[in-house]
Amino acid sequence: KVRTWAVAYGIIGVLACILILALADNSQPGRFLVYLACANLAAFGLRLTSSKSVLPAGFLFLMVGIGDLSVPELLFIAVTITLLREVRTVQRLSDVAGLLYAIAGVTIGVAAAHSTYTTVSQLASNALFPAPIIASAFVLMANCGLVAVLLTKAKEPCMETFRTECRPLLPWFIATAYLAYLVQCAGAQTGYHPALIALPVLFTLDRGYRT
């Protein structure tokens, strides 16, 4: 039964990815390309990304751009990072299934997070507690736990999987959400592109992490 749900999750995710990207309509290509370049540079140029105990650096750019970019644009950034990371693990034809499942997980997570951000933005707004971006981060974290339940820990109790997979990442999700909110505010106040503000901040944090 769990395997059936896992297959269904993968199929729905891949089909949704194709459909969302097919509906892309980019009215500000320059702004989107800056997000794309900075996200990929951070994802593959920072040591933070190589540690499984912290969130990938590209996650910050997804959070920064969640209110600035459309779902297809966010998804394209997430998929490019996922493909460049996962394609190196594909050595046999059977490994392609894992790659497709990774794309499915990213698609469902990004689409759900963007919908959450839009919905919560209409309900609440507080400078000290940026509920929309924090709620979006929680949705992405829950999706990570769901993927673990369906794919790698099918025989383990669901709550136990969420405890072992999500609880260690909870501080990082909250911290990244707040950092993304501060970057959004800085971009709005200064007029600079938020991704260009986030990139040197991440490189500074990465330098401290290396030390």
FENQUI-V305777 format. One record per helix or strand of 2 or more residues. SS is the DSSP state (H for helix, E for strand). FROM is the first residue (numbers start at 0). LEN is the number of residues. If there is no record, write none. Layout:
ss/from/len
SS/FROM/LEN
SS/FROM/LEN
This chain:
ss/from/len
H/1/21
H/28/17
H/46/4
H/57/8
H/70/19
H/92/31
H/130/22
H/157/33
H/193/17
